[in-house]
Amino acid sequence: MTRTAAEIGRTEAGPRPLPDLVTQSTAVEPKLVDTVLDNGLRVIVAQRSTVPMVEFRLTVPFAGERPEHAAQAELLSATLLAGTAKRTMVELDSDLARVGAALSVGVDPEHLSLSWSGLVDGLDLQLDVLADLLTGAAYPEQEVYRERERLVSSISLMRSQPGTIAREALQRHRYGDHPFTREVPTEEAAAAVTVEDVRELHRRAVLPRGSVLVVVGDVEPQQAVDRIAAKLAEWKSDAGAVEMPQLPDISGGDLRLVDRPGAVQSQLRLSTQAVPRTDPRYPALQMANVAFGGFFSSRVVENLREDKGYTYSVHSMFEFTPGKATLILSGDTASEVTAPAVLEARYELGRMCLVPPTESEVDTVRRYLVGSLSIGVSSQAGLASNLAGLASVGLGADWLWAHPDRLRQVTVEQIAEAAAEFFRPTAWTGVVVGDAATLEAPLRALGGVVLS
């Protein structure tokens, strides 16, 4: 027999009362060293002795303005671990496995990233391997060309995915042909990459000056910095790592309908210019965004998912780049309810301006954000990722530890001001990806939609 939640909570004496919320705890600030080595590498080491492990996050600015950069960068990230002048790929894997480590490499239009965790007793070996990769990666010809074939064959599949189509359409709509938009290379560019292209890219762009290494674990910070400085002393260059050119600000305007013939679902992506974390308006805007669409109890989720059933998942989030930030609202809907979903999304944007979050909403959002931040930095991995993300946009640990107090000090009035400034429907633009034959007429009836 199925019982409702209310029935489960009912007793002979009546419904069980909910317990009071306990006072929120605040994460303990760790002992930390943040310094720049002689080779220009910024090193952040935090002591978090919860387990005898250590987490590493290396972020290298890795932008490129040439059209072929994305393909070359993808192949470099795929073959960086294929061997060095001192170690074969098997030897690299074996050395890391001996200390419980498995290194992963990723790349995007802005950064090359290396991340891993390992036993703290194997710290020196892990640093040896890192130095070997940074100064002596071999990029074996056979591995590079094998990965090139795999990349070429996978690009068409990647570009056929609705999420990828929507992301590329949004990026082009917001930024035109800016290098930031080149997240997936073309098949032609990938097929043209040579092993020497990859090796030259490493020599030219995998540089310490401007890069950031974050280490979190059961270590004494200054001693760890000294060991890192000694191990990475040969990774050096007079040039600095390549930063992404400044992005233009987003202007509000029409939505662009991008045709995906025969699609039974549509992808809705709306965006507006926001402010970076250093802006004094950021805490209020962050809270306004969570109330709008940043968690499951938000307004847009309540409307589009819970009330209307237009989408299974819809959310609003920040996207940060050096010195700037944007907001993105994302959701997927069935074709027959795409136009109503767009209408309701616009309605919720306008409602944020006219009916800003109440004290009850603000209190819930505040507890959610402070609690999420506390949980997010409680583990070694979470703290390392948070510090690396902040460092990539020029911020340090001081910002992280001061942020809960900033959130606690935000008033309902400040959130209302942020909502009125940033959630005006006319300040947003974006794309709808779907079957134009089905969507064009109902979207045109709404107004403010153009066919791509």
Secondary structure, 3 states (H helix, E strand, C coil): CCCCHHHHHEECCEECCCCCCCCCCCCCCCCEEEEECCCCCEEEEEECCCCCEEEEEEEEEECCCCCCHHHHHHHHHHHCCCEECCCEHHHHHHHHHHCCCCCEEEECCCEEEEEEEEEHHHHHHHHHHHHHHHHHECCCHHHHHHHHHHHHHHHHHHHHCHHHHHHHHHHHHHHCCCHHHCCCCCHHHHHCCCHHHHHHHHHHHCCCCCCEEEEEECCCHHHHHHHHHHHCCCCCCCCCCECCCCCCCCCCCCEEEEECCCCCEEEEEEEEECCCCCCCCHHHHHHHHHHHHHCCCCHHHHHHHHHCCCCCCEEEEEEEECCEEEEEEEEEEEHHHHHHHHHHHHHHHHHHHHCCCCHHHHHHHHHHHHHHHHHHCCCHHHHHHHHHHHHCCCCCHHHHHHHHHHHHHCCHHHHHHHHHHHCCHHHCEEEEEECHHHHHHHHHHHCCEEEC
